[in-house]
Amino acid sequence: MARLVVISNRVAVPKARGAAGAQGGLAGALNAALKKHGGIWFGWSGRESQAFTGDINIQRHDGVTTATVDLPHQDVEEYYNGYANSTLWPLFHYRLDLTEYERETGKGYERVNERLAESVAPLIERDDLVWVHDYHLLPLGARLRAKGVENRLGFFLHTPWPPTRLFVSLPYHERLVRTMLEYDLIGFQTNEWLESFCHYCKKELGADTDEATGRIEYKGKVTYARAYPIGIDYDHLMAQADSGEARQAGQRLLASTRRRTAMIGVDRLDYSKGLPERLDGIGRFFDRSPERVRDLVFIQIAPPSREDVESYQRIRATLEQKTGQINGAHSEVDLVPIRYVNKGHSLAELCGFYRAAKIGLVTPLRDGMNLVAKEYVAAQDPEDPGVLILSRFAGAAQQLDCDGQGAVLVNPHSPDDLAHAIQTALDMPLAERKARWQAMIGTVRDDNVQRWTESFTTDLAELDTDTASG
């Protein structure tokens, strides 16, 4: 069995397995795959150095080997804060208004991918499967090929892929996609993002594409592109949900609600998550039904992220302002309609909160998948499940709509749509809540992160060697 080499921007050390949120599930699955196959998880350490030395810090823990390098401050600013998170991230989430095009950050992005390739190439053995992750490392496969790496190379994009008419706004977009076609297998979260990528390759590059098989041939090189919807670590989440920590967290939340229905949102502080728009919808609901402030309390948990990027500083200020306005207009002496929590919680605590909250509000403007939606469904009490309100623009909507019988889908840009969905969820009878939950839970349980990992790595290993390089 071939070893697995995982390459990502950041590396999750196995002993940090209990970290909160969906990333813990992904980290757990990749660690499990590395234990099974053997191999290495390589990436940036998260630390800054005076200069790039290429020195690799190798650690072994619980059967998994991690290898990390430090990056100079300039690299972090240009590659990570700059091109990755101020150019690619907003563009891939359809936010042209926030996309910054700076030549120097583009150069930094290329430089860091070259440096990472230079560092990891000597660690790759002849028969290894190499699996690269996410928008930080789009050109890494081409850099590895240039260094003589002939292994099977796979890539998975955790974000959306934008429509061609948006993507062509990126300077040097053709060069970037040509480097991606050096991978043997490219994975996307949904068929929508897959179709957008194939459309670009056909229209802009003139590549020969076969939508039925995902085969893309460009200048003699064959790449396969397919959809692999990611799932949660279901068994691990259920173990956390059954823990004393989860029960205590749920009891704390229920005790504080004063018999009101709790509605919860858990999102990284990011403009793609639609948080200001969510608050507009909640404000519209309370404007229309001010008396229901005694029936509903909304808890928004939004840990900060990328605080060095200006657009993230702006969104935090916007959320604090909107929360204050709604609370000022609708609070009573003994209660407030919105609680805004700007810190993270453990997965066990979140499971307790999910189960105690009878409405889960997951309304990103655009999301590759959104695992919070799946976590919320998994954590519910089967005898008294909550209602999931889900943006139709989240990748998870394709799996959790269940022909209109699962999640309540909304347009997150419409305050009226959100307000109506909140009222529907608040008044939904138990029988309908059970039926909707039952429609979703099978997919959440079965299409888990372990199946996702196994599916991708198996396909990468078994690509038709007569038509694909490697």
Phi, psi and omega per residue, in radians:
M1 nan 2.285 -3.092
A2 -1.172 2.559 2.997
R3 -1.213 2.824 3.093
L4 -2.043 2.251 3.020
V5 -1.973 1.972 3.117
V6 -1.702 2.305 3.110
I7 -2.209 2.190 3.127
S8 -2.562 2.920 -3.137
N9 -1.000 -0.887 3.112
R10 -2.061 2.700 -3.101
V11 -2.001 2.294 3.100
A12 -1.626 2.056 3.102
V13 -1.289 2.317 -3.049
P14 -0.922 -0.614 -3.082
K15 -1.221 -0.181 3.068
A16 -1.578 0.388 -3.002
R17 -0.991 -0.515 -3.070
G18 -1.437 0.130 -3.106
A19 -1.033 2.633 -3.051
A20 -1.296 2.699 2.905
G21 1.554 -3.107 -3.017
A22 -1.171 -0.516 -3.110
Q23 -1.057 -0.583 3.085
G24 -1.030 -0.694 3.125
G25 -1.141 -0.777 3.111
L26 -1.107 -0.787 3.134
A27 -1.043 -0.736 3.136
G28 -1.097 -0.719 -3.128
A29 -1.168 -0.754 3.137
L30 -1.173 -0.666 3.075
N31 -1.096 -0.712 3.125
A32 -1.114 -0.705 3.117
A33 -1.139 -0.674 3.121
L34 -1.185 -0.636 3.069
K35 -1.103 -0.730 -3.091
K36 -1.194 -0.805 -3.041
H37 -1.601 -0.333 -2.914
G38 1.328 2.911 3.112
G39 2.250 -2.720 -2.945
I40 -2.465 2.531 2.948
W41 -1.949 2.039 -3.024
F42 -2.035 2.511 3.036
G43 3.062 -2.963 3.105
W44 -1.276 2.459 -3.115
S45 -1.309 -0.313 -2.997
G46 1.567 -0.092 -3.141
R47 -1.763 2.692 3.104
E48 -1.823 2.583 3.118
S49 -2.198 2.920 3.120
Q50 -1.188 -0.675 3.133
A51 -2.597 2.795 3.130
F52 -1.409 2.095 -3.120
T53 -1.840 -0.393 -3.062
G54 1.389 0.025 3.116
D55 -1.116 2.304 -3.077
I56 -1.841 2.228 3.071
N57 -1.656 1.918 -3.105
I58 -1.805 2.245 3.092
Q59 -2.234 2.548 3.070
R60 -2.149 2.218 -3.119
H61 -2.563 2.170 3.023
D62 0.953 0.697 3.071
G63 1.478 0.061 -3.122
V64 -2.091 2.338 3.104
T65 -1.797 2.222 3.046
T66 -1.981 2.545 3.135
A67 -2.363 2.144 -3.072
T68 -2.300 2.703 3.053
V69 -2.212 2.631 3.048
D70 -1.539 2.676 3.116
L71 -2.135 2.513 3.063
P72 -1.148 2.782 -3.112
H73 -0.978 -0.726 -3.131
Q74 -1.089 -0.705 3.098
D75 -1.077 -0.773 -3.133
V76 -1.074 -0.757 -3.117
E77 -1.162 -0.740 -3.036
E78 -1.471 -0.752 -3.085
Y79 -1.395 -0.839 -2.992
Y80 -1.576 -1.118 3.135
N81 -1.180 -0.541 -3.072
G82 -1.457 -1.621 -2.965
Y83 -1.123 -0.787 -3.085
A84 -1.124 -0.851 -2.969
N85 -1.816 -0.184 3.065
S86 -1.931 -0.181 3.101
T87 -2.056 -1.139 -3.039
L88 -1.188 -0.792 -3.082
W89 -1.028 -0.925 3.124
P90 -1.118 -0.672 3.134
L91 -1.095 -0.767 -3.113
F92 -1.208 -0.305 3.063
H93 -1.805 0.364 3.002
Y94 1.205 0.369 -3.094
R95 -1.831 1.269 3.113
L96 -1.059 -0.516 -3.114
D97 -1.160 -0.373 -3.130
L98 -1.864 -0.048 -3.065
T99 -1.387 2.184 -3.134
E100 -1.825 2.272 3.132
Y101 -1.943 1.771 -3.125
E102 -2.164 2.171 -3.099
R103 -1.010 -0.713 -3.062
E104 -1.177 -0.653 3.122
T105 -1.219 -0.584 3.054
G106 -1.087 -0.723 3.091
K107 -1.112 -0.716 3.123
G108 -1.099 -0.680 3.105
Y109 -1.071 -0.817 3.116
E110 -1.120 -0.700 -3.109
R111 -1.114 -0.779 -3.104
V112 -1.191 -0.699 3.078
N113 -1.059 -0.664 3.084
E114 -1.127 -0.751 -3.129
R115 -1.145 -0.715 3.131
L116 -1.149 -0.707 3.109
A117 -1.098 -0.743 3.136
E118 -1.074 -0.648 -3.109
S119 -1.320 -0.701 -3.016
V120 -1.503 -0.447 -3.051
A121 -0.918 -0.774 -3.134
P122 -1.148 -0.306 -3.128
L123 -1.469 -0.233 -3.060
I124 -1.506 2.154 3.122
E125 -1.610 2.888 -2.909
R126 -0.936 -0.785 -3.010
D127 -1.745 0.169 -3.111
D128 -1.137 2.527 2.877
L129 -1.575 2.280 -3.113
V130 -1.939 2.174 -3.075
W131 -2.146 1.918 -3.095
V132 -1.743 2.482 -3.050
H133 -2.107 2.252 2.741
D134 1.374 3.042 -2.917
Y135 -1.144 -0.306 3.095
H136 -1.141 -0.446 -2.919
L137 -2.197 0.576 -3.128
L138 -0.944 -0.774 -3.079
P139 -1.561 0.096 -3.023
L140 -1.099 -0.643 -3.133
G141 -1.038 -0.748 3.119
A142 -1.133 -0.627 3.109
R143 -1.149 -0.678 3.105
L144 -1.182 -0.716 3.094
R145 -1.030 -0.728 -3.128
A146 -1.108 -0.386 3.132
K147 -1.673 0.233 3.043
G148 1.545 0.168 3.119
V149 -1.338 2.029 -3.093
E150 -1.867 0.110 -3.107
N151 -1.123 2.920 2.948
R152 -1.140 2.213 3.141
L153 -2.038 2.145 3.069
G154 -2.000 2.658 3.119
F155 -2.406 2.409 3.054
F156 -2.213 2.255 3.114
L157 -1.742 2.076 -3.093
H158 -1.484 -0.201 3.141
T159 -1.751 3.031 2.957
P160 -1.138 2.859 2.919
W161 -1.975 2.159 -2.996
P162 -1.296 2.795 3.051
P163 -1.039 2.700 -3.086
T164 -0.961 -0.731 -3.083
R165 -1.107 -0.392 3.039
L166 -1.558 -0.740 -3.041
F167 -1.113 -0.547 -3.104
V168 -1.212 -0.137 3.049
S169 -1.264 -0.251 -3.126
L170 -1.369 2.139 3.052
P171 -1.005 2.429 3.126
Y172 1.082 0.534 -3.110
H173 -1.071 -0.643 -3.125
E174 -1.117 -0.737 -3.133
R175 -1.094 -0.688 -3.116
L176 -1.129 -0.776 -3.123
V177 -1.232 -0.623 3.076
R178 -1.035 -0.648 3.093
T179 -1.170 -0.613 3.124
M180 -1.119 -0.551 -3.101
L181 -1.287 0.034 2.969
E182 -1.384 -0.273 3.023
Y183 -1.262 2.692 3.067
D184 -1.499 -0.563 -3.109
L185 -2.442 2.229 3.103
I186 -2.072 2.196 -3.110
G187 -1.896 2.485 3.084
F188 -2.193 2.797 -3.095
Q189 -1.236 -0.654 -3.043
T190 -2.419 2.894 3.079
N191 -1.119 -0.519 -3.137
E192 -1.100 -0.811 -3.131
W193 -1.211 -0.647 3.091
L194 -1.055 -0.816 -3.129
E195 -1.114 -0.638 3.110
S196 -1.114 -0.721 3.135
F197 -1.153 -0.806 -3.140
C198 -1.102 -0.661 3.108
H199 -1.079 -0.750 3.111
Y200 -1.064 -0.848 -3.084
C201 -1.044 -0.680 -3.128
K202 -1.273 -0.815 -3.015
K203 -1.349 -0.778 -3.017
E204 -1.609 -0.566 -3.115
L205 -1.777 -0.275 -3.073
G206 1.262 0.423 -3.122
A207 -1.267 2.669 3.068
D208 -1.493 1.973 -3.062
T209 -2.075 2.431 3.071
D210 -2.053 1.814 -3.045
E211 -1.141 -0.496 -3.104
A212 -1.162 -0.676 -3.090
T213 -1.860 -0.227 -3.057
G214 1.364 0.233 -3.105
R215 -1.376 2.222 3.102
I216 -2.155 2.109 3.109
E217 -1.988 2.204 -3.108
Y218 -2.436 2.013 3.122
K219 0.919 0.782 3.052
G220 1.491 -0.169 -3.141
K221 -1.771 2.330 -3.133
V222 -1.858 2.269 3.064
T223 -2.196 2.547 3.018
Y224 -1.896 2.384 3.092
A225 -2.160 2.243 -3.069
R226 -2.538 2.837 3.103
A227 -1.669 2.300 3.089
Y228 -2.335 1.524 -3.108
P229 -1.121 2.177 -3.094
I230 -1.374 2.612 3.117
G231 -2.137 -3.061 3.122
I232 -1.650 2.905 2.999
D233 -1.451 1.481 -2.942
Y234 -1.062 -0.851 -3.090
D235 -1.105 -0.731 3.119
H236 -1.125 -0.735 3.141
L237 -1.117 -0.713 -3.137
M238 -1.139 -0.620 3.081
A239 -1.129 -0.708 3.090
Q240 -1.152 -0.701 -3.120
A241 -1.131 -0.478 -3.132
D242 -1.591 0.095 -3.078
S243 -1.440 2.806 3.074
G244 -1.093 -0.606 3.119
E245 -1.080 -0.705 3.130
A246 -1.186 -0.773 -3.140
R247 -1.082 -0.723 3.135
Q248 -1.119 -0.718 3.132
A249 -1.114 -0.753 3.122
G250 -1.104 -0.711 3.123
Q251 -1.149 -0.674 3.084
R252 -1.038 -0.792 -3.117
L253 -1.137 -0.826 -3.128
L254 -1.075 -0.699 -3.126
A255 -1.129 -0.452 -3.076
S256 -1.579 -0.149 -3.013
T257 -1.475 -0.237 -3.100
R258 0.971 0.834 3.062
R259 1.164 0.199 3.018
R260 -1.448 2.701 3.011
T261 -1.261 2.291 3.104
A262 -1.592 2.314 3.020
M263 -2.057 2.306 -2.995
I264 -2.193 2.518 2.955
G265 -2.240 2.335 3.109
V266 -2.254 1.937 -3.045
D267 -2.572 2.504 2.910
R268 -1.100 2.529 -3.106
L269 -1.243 1.663 -3.013
D270 -2.650 2.457 -3.079
Y271 -1.175 -0.346 3.119
S272 -1.246 -0.289 -3.056
K273 -1.428 -0.116 3.065
G274 1.215 0.557 -3.066
L275 -1.211 -0.780 3.085
P276 -1.083 -0.698 3.115
E277 -1.128 -0.648 3.087
R278 -1.065 -0.793 3.128
L279 -1.134 -0.591 3.068
D280 -1.078 -0.717 3.109
G281 -1.155 -0.705 3.105
I282 -1.161 -0.726 3.081
G283 -1.047 -0.712 3.115
R284 -1.098 -0.706 3.115
F285 -1.052 -0.823 -3.122
F286 -1.259 -0.523 3.052
D287 -1.097 -0.709 -3.119
R288 -1.329 -0.587 -3.069
S289 -2.307 1.184 -3.060
P290 -1.042 -0.466 -3.127
E291 -1.196 -0.321 -3.065
R292 -1.436 0.075 3.004
V293 -1.092 -0.356 3.086
R294 -1.567 -0.035 3.123
D295 -1.889 -0.368 -2.964
L296 -2.442 2.375 2.984
V297 -2.245 2.326 3.135
F298 -1.816 2.243 3.097
I299 -1.973 2.027 3.095
Q300 -1.868 2.005 3.053
I301 -1.759 2.046 -3.052
A302 -2.410 1.476 3.091
P303 -1.079 2.456 3.137
P304 -1.184 2.667 3.081
S305 -2.588 2.630 3.045
R306 0.835 0.880 -3.019
E307 -1.196 -0.210 3.106
D308 -1.455 -0.158 -3.126
V309 -1.641 2.233 -2.993
E310 -1.019 -0.685 -3.096
S311 -1.103 -0.470 3.111
Y312 -1.345 -0.568 3.056
Q313 -1.143 -0.680 3.138
R314 -1.150 -0.718 -3.087
I315 -1.175 -0.618 3.111
R316 -1.111 -0.760 3.118
A317 -1.104 -0.686 3.122
T318 -1.105 -0.769 -3.132
L319 -1.116 -0.739 3.133
E320 -1.112 -0.666 3.129
Q321 -1.172 -0.821 -3.113
K322 -1.150 -0.709 3.096
T323 -1.038 -0.788 3.126
G324 -1.075 -0.693 -3.140
Q325 -1.147 -0.793 -3.121
I326 -1.171 -0.775 3.119
N327 -1.122 -0.665 3.118
G328 -1.113 -0.626 -3.094
A329 -1.415 -0.484 -2.956
H330 -2.172 0.026 3.136
S331 -1.268 2.635 2.935
E332 -1.861 3.019 -3.136
V333 -1.032 -0.591 -3.029
D334 -1.862 0.128 -3.141
L335 -2.829 2.747 3.036
V336 -2.197 2.598 -3.110
P337 -1.362 -0.444 -3.076
I338 -2.245 2.337 2.976
R339 -2.017 2.142 -3.105
Y340 -1.926 2.036 -3.040
V341 -2.003 1.986 -3.031
N342 -1.747 0.898 3.092
K343 -2.686 2.868 -3.105
G344 -1.565 2.893 3.099
H345 -2.406 2.765 3.106
S346 -1.201 2.801 3.122
L347 -1.075 -0.662 3.114
A348 -1.068 -0.790 3.100
E349 -1.077 -0.760 3.138
L350 -1.070 -0.692 3.111
C351 -1.065 -0.703 3.084
G352 -1.109 -0.740 3.101
F353 -1.128 -0.749 -3.138
Y354 -1.011 -0.808 -3.064
R355 -1.202 -0.582 -3.140
A356 -1.323 -0.394 -3.097
A357 -1.584 2.155 -3.085
K358 -1.500 -0.039 3.004
I359 -2.394 2.259 3.018
G360 -1.878 2.196 -3.061
L361 -1.930 1.870 -3.094
V362 -2.199 1.677 -2.934
T363 -2.266 0.976 3.099
P364 -1.142 2.624 3.031
L365 -1.243 -0.519 3.097
R366 -2.871 2.312 -3.129
D367 -2.604 2.433 3.115
G368 -1.009 -0.884 3.065
M369 -2.357 -1.201 -3.017
N370 1.502 1.666 -3.106
L371 -1.435 -0.274 3.071
V372 -1.039 -0.673 3.116
A373 -1.014 -0.761 -3.130
K374 -1.265 -0.650 3.084
E375 -1.071 -0.743 -3.129
Y376 -1.056 -0.795 -3.141
V377 -1.084 -0.799 -3.081
A378 -1.098 -0.580 -3.029
A379 -1.435 -0.076 -3.031
Q380 -1.270 2.690 3.009
D381 -1.374 2.039 -3.092
P382 -0.998 -0.464 -3.125
E383 -1.495 -0.244 -3.141
D384 -2.660 1.070 -3.023
P385 -1.316 2.708 3.070
G386 -1.505 3.069 -3.128
V387 -1.828 2.295 3.069
L388 -1.663 2.078 2.978
I389 -1.719 2.111 -2.948
L390 -2.296 2.351 3.054
S391 -1.088 2.357 3.083
R392 -1.227 -0.157 -3.140
F393 -1.729 0.135 2.989
A394 -1.541 2.489 3.087
G395 -0.972 -0.592 -3.117
A396 -1.098 -0.363 -3.113
A397 -1.067 -0.570 -3.131
Q398 -1.131 -0.510 -3.141
Q399 -1.662 -0.525 -2.983
L400 -1.782 -0.034 3.053
D401 -1.166 -0.717 3.093
C402 0.935 0.850 3.135
D403 0.974 0.675 3.097
G404 1.425 0.049 -3.089
Q405 -1.884 0.129 -3.128
G406 -1.955 -1.917 3.113
A407 -1.173 2.675 3.009
V408 -1.509 1.884 -3.077
L409 -1.453 2.480 -3.123
V410 -2.387 2.779 2.932
N411 -1.583 1.919 -3.031
P412 -1.182 -0.262 3.121
H413 -1.389 -0.222 -3.046
S414 -1.827 1.901 3.070
P415 -1.027 -0.637 3.130
D416 -1.110 -0.769 3.141
D417 -1.087 -0.766 3.118
L418 -1.120 -0.789 -3.125
A419 -1.069 -0.724 3.128
H420 -1.141 -0.722 3.135
A421 -1.125 -0.683 3.106
I422 -1.086 -0.770 3.121
Q423 -1.111 -0.730 3.111
T424 -1.042 -0.806 -3.122
A425 -1.165 -0.699 -3.092
L426 -1.127 -0.601 -3.079
D427 -1.737 0.067 -3.050
M428 -1.204 2.266 3.131
P429 -1.203 2.765 -3.074
L430 -1.023 -0.722 -3.096
A431 -1.055 -0.724 3.130
E432 -1.236 -0.656 3.100
R433 -1.058 -0.749 3.119
K434 -1.105 -0.768 -3.102
A435 -1.115 -0.741 3.130
R436 -1.149 -0.746 3.122
W437 -1.102 -0.742 -3.136
Q438 -1.073 -0.605 3.133
A439 -1.169 -0.506 -3.060
M440 -1.639 -0.556 -2.896
I441 -1.156 -0.550 -3.140
G442 -1.076 -0.788 3.112
T443 -1.104 -0.770 -3.121
V444 -1.086 -0.720 -3.114
R445 -1.258 -0.806 -2.971
D446 -1.470 -0.705 -3.139
D447 -1.519 1.095 -3.018
N448 -1.576 3.097 -3.045
V449 -1.211 -0.478 3.084
Q450 -1.180 -0.716 3.097
R451 -1.126 -0.688 3.116
W452 -1.052 -0.828 -3.129
T453 -1.083 -0.822 -3.107
E454 -1.136 -0.702 -3.128
S455 -1.087 -0.809 -3.111
F456 -1.165 -0.854 -3.063
T457 -1.164 -0.610 3.088
T458 -1.133 -0.798 3.112
D459 -1.073 -0.721 -3.136
L460 -1.081 -0.720 -3.113
A461 -1.248 -0.507 -2.990
E462 -1.863 0.232 3.079
L463 -0.950 2.553 3.136
D464 -1.090 1.896 -3.059
T465 -1.240 -0.204 3.091
D466 -1.340 -0.388 -3.056
T467 -2.106 -0.263 -3.126
A468 -2.008 2.526 -3.131
S469 -1.277 2.957 3.116
G470 2.152 nan nan
